[in-house]
Amino acid sequence: MIRIFERYLVEVVERYDLCPWARGAREGGEVAVEVVWGTPSLDAWVSAAEELLARPATRVAMVIAPELVITPSDLHAVRGNVALRIPTAGVAEFHPEARLDLSTPPKLVPFVRRSPDPLLQLVPLALLDQVRGAPSAASLQQQAQILGGVAAPPKLDVAARIARANHSMLTEMHGDFTRVLQAIREDRDTSYARVGISASLRP
């Protein structure tokens, strides 16, 4: 199961540069992973996440539920409840069933997070604050210069820049991206069946 997750991390997240810090965190031993089995309770999600975040080296905590049958909207609700219980971390959900929507960068985000199994990613807010930075605000004079074409507009924050970069890349490469995801999914299904792990999604 961890092998499948690592395939996803290397062949999808790192290969397509979905997150500029992913490779460094993995190679530095800063990605901590825990598995919760069956249909985890909220307490199980929270306990696993807190244990991972308590490790000194953890910069990214991944809690994976390989047997969980859940819709994307229900997993989003789980994410919200975990975030309320762990207010010191940013929480994001990843789900195997996310449709491709290239209409805007924000609407593409669920597809970018199309993982082999349902999972929650947690990152300490202190680290997010370090890398995000606030978008620069333009003064009235700068705004006039921007509108007049004399000055460049203020830079987007890092999350928005990453979303735009992913949108640009996947607009061109979503076919190849989808084929890689499918290959990992087939490996997952075969491997899980071999060791008796039930599917996280029913056909």
N, C-alpha and C positions, 0 to 999 in steps of 0.2 A: 504494500500500500504506500509506504514512504517512497519506494522506487518510482511509482507512478507519479506521485506529487513532484518528485525531483525532476522527472522528465518534463512535466508541465513547466516547472520553474525555469529549466535550462532551455528547452526547445521552443517555448512560447514567450514567457515573460522576458527572458534575457535575449533570445535570438531576435525578437522584434523590438527590443528596447522599450518595452511598455513602461518600465520604471527605471530611471537612470541609476538608482542605488541598489537594484536587485542583485547584480553580480557581486558587488563588493560585500554586501551583507551576507550572502551565501558563502563566499570564499573566506570571509572573516569569522565564520561560525556564529553569526549574529541572528540567524533565522532559527527560531525554536518551534518545534512541531509537536502536537499532541493529538491523539485520536480519541474520539468519543463514539461509543458503539450504540447500535440500536437507534431508538428515538430519544435523543438526550433531553433531559429536563433543563430548564433554565439554570438551575443550580449546577448541573453538570457542565454546561457551557462556561459558566462564570468561574467555577472551580478550576477547570483546565486552563482557562485564559490567565487567571491570577497566578497560578503556579508557574506558567511560562514567563510572565512578565516579571516575576520576582527574581528570576535568574539574572545575575549581574551582566552577562554578555548579551542579553536579549535586546535587539532593536526591533525585530518583527516577530510577532507571535502568530502562529497559524494553528487553528483548532479545526480538525477535519472530521466530518461525520460520514464515513463511507457507506453506512447502511441506511442512512436517513432518506425517507421518501417525503419530499416537501416541495411545495411550489415556490417559485421565485418571490412572490409577494409574502408568503408565510415566512420564508427565510429572512426577508427584509424586516418583518416584525420581530423575529428573534434578535436580529442585529440591534434594533432599537431598544429592546429590553436589556440586552447585555450592555449596551452603551450607558443606559441609566444606572446599572449596577457597577460599572467600572468607568466613572467619569474622568479618570486620569488618562484614558487612552482613546485614540480615534479608532473606530470600528467600521469595517467594510465587509460586505457579504460577497461571496463568489458562488456561482451556481452553474451546473452543467447545462441548464436549459435557458439560454438567453438569446433572443432573436437579434439579428443584425439590423440596426437602424442607423444609417449613415446621414440622416437628415441634419443633425447638429452634433458637435463634439460631445456635449453632455448626454445625448440620447444613445451614443455609442458605448458609453462606459460599461453598462451591464455585459455587453458582448465581449469587451476587452477583458472582463473578469469571468469569462466562461471557463471554469475549472473542471477537472475530471470528477470531482466530488463536491457536495455542498461544504463550504468552509467559511469560517470567520477569520479575518485578519485584524490584528490589533497592533497599533503602534503608539508608544507613549506620546502624549500630547507635547511634552517638552521637546522631543525630537522633531515632531511635525512643525512646531513653531520655528525651530532652527532652519529647516529647509524651505519652508513656504515663504516666509517674509510677507509683509503687507504690500498690496499694490500701491505704487507711488501715486500720490494725489497731485494734481496739477493746480497751480495758482491761477488766478483770473488772467494774469498776463500770459502764462504758459498756454492756457486754454485758447486765448485769442491767437497765439502763434500757431498752435496746432490746427485750428480751423482755417488759418490763412496759409497753411502748408509750409510754414517757416520752421516749425519744430516737430519732432516725432511725438506720437502719443505716448503716454506712460506705459511702462511694461506691464503685461499681465502677471498675476502671481504664478508661482511655479506649477500649481495644480492645473490652472487654466492652460498654461503653456504645454504641459504634458498632454492634456486632453486634445489640444489642437494638433500636436505632433502625431499622436496616435490616430486621430481622424484622418490626417493627410496620408499617413502611411497605409492605413487599412482601406482607404478609398481606392488605392492602387493595388493592394496585395491581399484583399479579403479572401480571394479564392484559395491562394496558397496557405494563408493563415487557417482557414477552415479545414483544409486537408490535413494539416499537422494536428489540429485538435481531434479530428476524426481518427487518425492513426493512434493517438494516445488513448482515445476512448476505447478503441478495439482492443488494444493491449490491456487496458484496465479490465474490461469485461471478461476477457479470456483468463487473465491472471487471477481475478477475484473468484471466478467460478472454480478454478483449480483448487483453491484453498478454502472454499466454502463461505466466502463473504457475499452476502446478498447484495443485489443491485441497489444503488441509491435512488434510482428512478425506475418505475415500472414502464415497460414498453407501451 
